[in-house]
Structure formats: C-alpha cells, structure tokens
Amino acid sequence: MASESILDQGDDVEIVNVRRRQARSLATRRKILDAALEEFSASGFDGSTTRSIATRAGVRHGLVIYHFETKQGVWDAVMEQAFSDWHDDVSSRTKELRHCDPVTTLREIYRHFTLMTAAKPALLWLSLHESGMESDRFAELHEKYGAEDVADTMHLIREAQRQGRYVKGDPAHLHFLYMGASTRIFLEQKQVEKFTGQSVFDAEFLERHIEMCASLFFRDPPAE
C-alpha cells in the first residue's frame, strides 16, 4: 500500500510539472505575439525578422521558430490573436449593455471600439496591411470573428433609424463609414497632432473625438 501511495504521489508531481510546462509555453507564446505586434507595427512585415521579434520579446530565437516556424507563421498568429481579442472585448462590452436601449448600446459600442483602437493602434495598422495582402485570409478572419459583430451593429443601426435617432442610409455603409471616421485619426497621428497641437491619445482629445464622430451619425429624438 505504501509503495502504491508513493507511485500515486509521483504521478501527481508529474501532472503538476506538465501543467507548469504548458503554462510556461503558453506564456512564452503570448510574449512573442505581443512583441511581434509591436515589431511589425514599427518595421512592417518586410522590415521585421524572426530574430528581431525574438530580441524584442527577450527570448531565444529558437523559441520563435519552435512556436511559429516562420515569420509568416508569426504574422498569421498575430492576426488571429488580434481579431480574437477584439471580438472577445466587443462581445464582453455588448453583454454589459444588454439592458440598455438600442441607441445607448450603439453609442457605447462605437465609443468602446474607438478607445480600444487608441489603446492598441498597432492592430489598426496590421489590419489595414493584412487587408491589402494578396490572400483570402483577411476575409476569413473577418468572417470568423467580425461578421457576427457587424450584423449585431447593423441591427442596432436599423432600430436607431426607426426611432429617428440615426442618420438615414444603408446600415452596412454607415457602419463602415463610422469605423473609418473614428479610427483614421490614429493613422494620421503626426499630421493631426501638428495641426491641433494635441496628442490623439490624450484623454480629453479622445473624448472630444468620440463625441464629434457621434454627432455626425446620431440624431436628437424627434419632436413630439
């Protein structure tokens, strides 16, 4: 019985060790992805290498190759993670707003998305670059992670229009117009800051930008 107990303890120790190794592996993988996001944003796809990504992440080059094999493999994983994180974040915020009226929900979703983009502008640059690459990957990622979010947003737009609280027009067209208006400013950061004298990431500037975008699309309640 004593020997069986010792064996059981040995099995438990091995299970714990395996789980620890798995946790370290996942942490390392995420560390590399976070570093790759910044490296691709700073140097572009062509200007980045697996070695420069490893250096930025503070890990051995062999670990980048072990987890992703090639630079393209790192890029694909970064895009997958970015779309997944965006979708999870938007879905979480939408659930928090489930008891709000459609107009309030729509305003808050756009506000949240703008703040998300300001927090990680590198993701916007990567998305634009990915959409211009000669592959179907961007469309596949959008279908996997974004199609449901867009459909839900268009439903909110239709309801807001029905109440006379939103500009008239095709909901899909209006949605992408709003997305462009709210996020383009981060791509033009240096020019905007040159003429406004303010950082586009300043909290006061961001709130004013969010309200300005909303004023282009949302309408006051119609007079009774």
C-alpha positions in Angstrom: 0.0 0.0 0.0 2.9 2.3 0.9 4.5 1.7 -2.5 1.2 2.4 -4.3 0.9 5.7 -2.3 4.4 6.7 -3.4 3.6 5.9 -7.0 0.4 8.0 -6.8 2.4 10.9 -5.4 4.9 10.5 -8.2 2.1 10.7 -10.8 0.6 13.8 -9.1 4.0 15.5 -9.2 4.4 14.7 -12.9 1.0 16.1 -13.7 1.8 19.3 -11.9 5.1 19.6 -13.8 3.4 19.0 -17.1 0.9 21.7 -16.4 3.6 24.1 -15.3 5.5 23.5 -18.6 2.3 24.0 -20.6 1.6 27.3 -18.7 5.2 28.5 -19.4 4.9 27.5 -23.0 1.6 29.5 -23.4 3.1 32.5 -21.6 6.1 32.4 -23.9 4.0 32.2 -27.0 1.9 35.2 -25.9 5.0 37.1 -25.1 6.3 36.5 -28.6 3.0 37.5 -30.1 2.9 40.8 -28.1 6.4 41.6 -29.2 5.7 40.7 -32.8 2.7 43.0 -32.9 5.0 45.9 -31.9 7.8 44.9 -34.2 5.5 44.5 -37.3 3.9 47.9 -36.4 7.3 49.6 -36.1 9.1 48.0 -39.1 6.4 46.4 -41.3 6.3 42.9 -42.4 9.3 43.2 -44.8 11.4 45.1 -42.2 10.9 42.5 -39.4 12.6 39.2 -38.9 12.1 36.3 -36.5 15.4 37.4 -34.9 14.2 41.0 -34.4 11.0 39.7 -32.9 12.9 37.4 -30.6 15.1 40.3 -29.4 12.1 42.5 -28.8 10.4 39.6 -26.8 13.6 38.9 -24.9 13.6 35.2 -25.8 15.9 32.9 -27.7 15.4 32.9 -31.4 14.9 29.2 -31.4 11.7 29.7 -29.3 10.2 31.8 -32.1 10.9 29.1 -34.6 9.7 26.4 -32.3 6.3 28.1 -31.8 5.7 29.6 -35.2 8.3 28.1 -37.7 8.5 31.2 -40.0 7.9 34.9 -40.0 4.7 34.3 -41.9 3.7 31.9 -39.2 4.2 34.6 -36.6 2.2 37.1 -38.7 -0.7 34.8 -39.1 -0.8 34.0 -35.4 -0.6 37.7 -34.5 -3.6 38.5 -36.8 -5.6 35.5 -35.4 -4.9 36.7 -31.9 -5.7 40.3 -32.7 -9.1 39.5 -34.3 -9.9 37.1 -31.5 -9.1 39.6 -28.7 -11.1 42.4 -30.5 -14.1 40.1 -30.8 -14.0 38.9 -27.2 -13.6 42.5 -26.0 -16.5 43.8 -28.1 -18.7 40.8 -27.1 -18.0 41.4 -23.4 -18.9 45.1 -23.7 -22.1 44.2 -25.6 -23.2 41.8 -22.8 -22.6 44.6 -20.3 -25.0 46.8 -22.3 -27.7 44.2 -22.8 -30.2 46.0 -20.6 -29.7 49.4 -22.4 -31.8 50.8 -25.2 -30.5 50.3 -28.8 -29.3 53.9 -29.2 -27.3 53.9 -26.0 -25.9 50.5 -26.8 -24.8 51.6 -30.3 -23.1 54.7 -29.0 -21.3 52.8 -26.3 -20.1 50.1 -28.7 -18.6 52.7 -31.1 -17.1 54.6 -28.1 -15.6 51.4 -26.8 -14.2 50.4 -30.2 -12.5 53.8 -30.6 -10.9 53.5 -27.2 -9.8 50.0 -28.0 -8.1 51.3 -31.1 -6.5 54.1 -29.3 -5.1 51.7 -26.7 -3.6 49.4 -29.4 -3.2 51.4 -32.7 -0.8 48.8 -34.0 -3.7 46.5 -34.5 -5.3 49.0 -36.9 -2.1 49.2 -38.9 -1.8 45.5 -39.1 -5.4 45.0 -40.1 -5.1 47.5 -43.0 -1.9 45.9 -44.1 -3.5 42.4 -43.9 -6.5 43.6 -46.0 -4.1 44.6 -48.7 -2.2 41.3 -48.9 -3.0 39.0 -51.8 -4.8 36.4 -49.9 -8.3 35.5 -48.6 -7.0 35.5 -45.0 -8.4 38.9 -44.0 -11.9 37.9 -45.3 -11.7 34.6 -43.5 -10.7 36.3 -40.2 -13.4 38.9 -40.6 -16.0 36.1 -41.2 -14.8 34.1 -38.3 -14.5 36.9 -35.7 -16.2 40.0 -37.1 -19.3 39.1 -39.1 -21.5 38.5 -36.1 -20.5 41.8 -34.5 -21.2 43.7 -37.7 -24.6 42.0 -38.1 -25.5 42.9 -34.5 -24.4 46.5 -35.0 -26.4 46.9 -38.2 -29.5 45.6 -36.3 -28.9 48.4 -33.7 -28.5 51.0 -36.5 -31.8 50.0 -38.0 -33.6 50.3 -34.7 -32.0 53.7 -34.1 -33.1 54.8 -37.5 -36.6 53.6 -36.8 -36.7 55.8 -33.8 -35.4 58.8 -35.8 -32.2 58.8 -33.8 -29.7 57.9 -36.5 -28.8 59.3 -40.0 -30.7 57.7 -42.8 -28.9 55.3 -45.2 -27.8 51.8 -45.7 -26.8 50.4 -42.3 -23.8 48.5 -43.6 -22.5 51.5 -45.5 -23.0 53.7 -42.4 -21.3 51.3 -40.1 -18.1 51.2 -42.2 -18.2 55.0 -42.6 -18.3 55.3 -38.8 -15.5 52.9 -38.3 -13.3 54.9 -40.8 -14.2 58.2 -39.2 -13.5 57.1 -35.7 -10.2 55.3 -36.4 -8.5 57.0 -39.3 -7.3 59.7 -37.0 -4.8 57.3 -35.4 -3.2 56.5 -38.8 -2.8 60.3 -39.3 -1.4 60.8 -35.8 1.5 63.0 -36.7 -0.4 65.3 -39.1 -3.3 65.6 -36.6 -1.0 66.5 -33.8 0.8 69.0 -35.9 -2.3 71.0 -36.7 -4.2 70.5 -33.4 -1.3 70.8 -31.0 -2.7 67.8 -29.1 -1.9 64.1 -28.9 -4.6 62.0 -30.4 -4.1 59.7 -27.3 -4.8 62.5 -24.8 -7.9 61.6 -22.8 -9.6 64.9 -23.4 -8.9 64.8 -27.1 -10.2 61.3 -27.3 -13.5 62.1 -25.6 -13.9 65.1 -27.9 -13.1 63.0 -31.0 -15.7 60.3 -29.9 -18.4 62.9 -29.4 -17.6 64.6 -32.7 -17.9 61.3 -34.6 -21.2 60.5 -32.8 -22.6 63.9 -33.8 -22.1 63.0 -37.5 -24.3 60.0 -37.2 -26.6 60.2 -34.2 -29.7 62.4 -34.1 -31.7 64.0 -31.3 -35.1 62.5 -30.6 -37.7 63.8 -33.0 -40.0 66.5 -31.5 -43.4 65.1 -30.5 
